[in-house]
Amino acid sequence: MKSATVLTTLGAILSFGAQTVVSTCYKSGDDLPDKAQAIAFITDACRGNNGMFTGAFGPLQTKSMCPNSHGVNILFEVQNLNGVGNYDLDDNECITRLGNEINACSRGGESIIASWRFRVDPGNC
């Protein structure tokens, strides 16, 4: 298990509509070997035809992928935290939120934003 540190917590939580925003960066583990390539991976997964993160997410459903970048497997996850309905995550929101984990966290991290969890974790799949 990786240790995590709170990246942004303006008073421990921020309001995003009626939801909570919590972001953490991992302090240990593998570094992201190529951020530009990681962004390309998520762009395809969030926007491409039959992309891994396109289409509806069922209640509490997690979708993940684990591509290889320069010898390091990178775990990308998106989870619908709503236990009631099916939801389709906006493509640009998907890219922005996973991109935040890539750009802000050299060893990956995760965020919970408006009933969605986004995770990037190099070397953990």
C-alpha positions in Angstrom: 0.0 0.0 0.0 1.3 3.4 -0.9 1.3 6.3 1.6 -0.5 9.4 0.5 -0.5 13.0 1.4 -3.3 15.5 1.0 -2.5 17.7 -1.9 -5.3 20.2 -1.7 -7.7 20.5 1.2 -8.8 24.1 1.8 -10.1 23.3 5.2 -10.0 19.5 4.6 -12.7 19.6 1.9 -13.9 21.9 -0.8 -17.5 22.3 -2.0 -18.2 21.2 -5.5 -21.9 21.6 -5.8 -23.3 19.5 -3.1 -20.3 17.1 -3.2 -16.9 16.8 -1.6 -13.5 17.3 -3.3 -10.5 15.4 -1.8 -7.2 15.1 -3.6 -4.1 13.1 -2.7 -0.7 12.5 -4.2 1.2 9.3 -3.5 4.6 10.0 -1.7 6.1 6.6 -2.6 6.1 4.2 -5.5 7.2 4.5 -9.1 7.4 7.8 -10.9 5.3 8.5 -14.1 7.9 7.9 -16.8 6.4 10.0 -19.5 3.6 12.5 -18.7 2.9 13.3 -22.3 2.3 9.6 -23.1 0.1 9.2 -20.0 -2.0 12.2 -21.3 -2.3 10.5 -24.7 -3.4 7.2 -23.0 -6.2 9.0 -21.1 -7.3 11.1 -24.0 -7.9 7.9 -26.0 -9.6 6.2 -23.1 -11.9 9.1 -22.3 -12.7 10.2 -25.8 -11.9 7.5 -28.3 -14.5 5.3 -29.9 -15.1 2.4 -27.5 -12.6 4.0 -25.1 -12.1 2.4 -21.7 -13.8 5.3 -19.9 -16.6 6.1 -22.3 -20.2 5.1 -22.0 -22.3 4.6 -18.9 -20.9 3.6 -15.5 -23.3 1.5 -13.4 -23.8 2.1 -9.7 -20.4 1.9 -7.9 -18.7 0.6 -11.1 -15.0 1.0 -11.6 -13.4 1.0 -15.0 -9.6 0.6 -15.3 -6.8 0.1 -17.7 -3.1 -0.6 -17.3 -1.0 0.5 -20.3 2.8 0.3 -20.3 5.0 3.4 -20.6 8.8 2.9 -20.9 8.6 -0.4 -18.9 6.3 0.9 -16.2 2.6 -0.2 -16.1 0.3 2.6 -15.1 -3.0 1.9 -13.5 -5.7 4.4 -14.5 -9.1 4.1 -12.8 -12.4 5.9 -12.9 -15.2 4.9 -10.5 -18.9 6.0 -10.2 -19.4 6.4 -6.5 -23.1 6.8 -6.8 -24.8 3.7 -5.6 -28.1 4.4 -7.3 -27.9 5.2 -11.0 -26.0 4.8 -14.2 -24.0 7.9 -15.3 -22.0 8.8 -18.4 -18.9 10.9 -17.5 -18.3 13.8 -19.8 -15.2 13.1 -22.0 -13.5 16.4 -21.2 -14.2 16.1 -17.5 -12.6 12.6 -17.6 -9.5 14.0 -19.4 -9.2 17.0 -17.0 -9.6 15.0 -13.8 -7.2 12.2 -14.7 -4.9 14.8 -16.2 -4.8 16.6 -12.9 -3.5 13.4 -11.2 -0.8 13.1 -13.9 0.3 16.7 -13.9 0.1 17.4 -10.2 1.5 14.1 -8.8 4.8 12.7 -10.0 4.1 9.3 -8.5 0.3 9.4 -9.2 -2.6 10.1 -6.9 -6.3 10.1 -6.6 -9.2 12.5 -6.3 -12.9 12.2 -5.3 -15.0 14.8 -7.1 -18.7 15.0 -7.3 -19.4 11.3 -6.9 -16.5 10.2 -9.1 -13.1 8.8 -8.1 -10.1 9.3 -10.4 -6.8 7.4 -9.8 -3.4 7.2 -11.5 -0.9 4.8 -10.0 2.3 3.9 -11.9 3.7 0.5 -11.2 0.6 -0.8 -9.4 -1.0 -3.3 -11.8 
